[in-house]
Amino acid sequence: MKKSQWILGGLVLLAFAALLLWARTHVSFNFHLFATQVALADWRIILLAVLCIYANFVFRAFRWRRLMRHAQQVSALSLLGSQVMGFTAVALIGRVADPVRPYLVSKKTGSPLSTQLAVYIVERLLDAGSVALLFSVGMIWVPGDAILSATAHTGPLAHLALHHRDLALAAARFGGLALTVMGTLFLFAVRLAGEPVAAVFERGLSLVSKNLAHTAAHKIRTFHSGLDTIRSLRDFAAVASLSICMWILICFAYFETCRAFIASPELAGITAPKCVLLMVASGTASIIQLPVIGWFSQIGLVVVALTGILGANAEAATACAATLLLVTFLGIVPVGLIWAQFENVSLRKVASESEKAEEGLEPEAPPVS
């Protein structure tokens, strides 16, 4: 890991320790009630949620195959192991292991790493767009008071709600979709005229920092290369449909996991729109994922979301948040470790190699004049 990542990890660990010390004196937590919630949960429903998450990896493999089909024809099932092992590496090592999936696909198919990184970038953009679409559709049916309660801890939105309630609700409901539309328009511009767009950004940002301008231009050129994977409306419709179906499966896994806690009426009675809101809150918490530490920080943030969105008590919310982490994030780890053993892959070694390989693709910074 880079020095900056170790520093960030240390700061998060200190913050988490401080939070625990504060919670010991300010938060009352009934461990017996927590254990009761876990014991009474319907684990058959939770197993169904786990199967939904497993199916999601099959969708990912088919989507990856579709995105690289113009460069190379491969079997979707041959890419399944790379998806499973890649997400296992992220769960155990942290976001530093994100390049593992494109690196493993590159090794398996013999294709350039730059091509697979371009596919990965487009895949991430499709994920963001799918989540934003589901979120905006789901928010139409969520009561305004529930949205404002769930976003009470977000500074700008909470401040806006104090003075302009309707504007804050519109921003919460459709802000993600608006950003996605803007991002899509930008990507169309990059797809049609990647080099001119990169040049404009490079000239504009060079007034602030030459290194920043150089890096941004390189990223835009990489986007342009990656978007070559989508050459027609049919291509876009195929990968968009796979993405939306995949995220509906993930949302269903969240929904069923919450419903499994039958001893908590608030959790068992969750609605689909509120589930989408919970999923987005959980996804936001997992963006900065650190080894082990990130698991607890994610649980803590999901507990806040469950209490704010559904009104569940702390014990039920903690039991549900921990189970959600196991189902949606850590559930693939045993499969990934077994798969890595069969393919003689060391996840830690591959994570290090993929990080170095990705850094090797970065352009050299321009000389300082």
Order of alpha helices (4+ residues) and beta strands (2+ residues): alpha-alpha-alpha-alpha-alpha-alpha-alpha-alpha-alpha-alpha-alpha-alpha-alpha-alpha-alpha-alpha-alpha-alpha
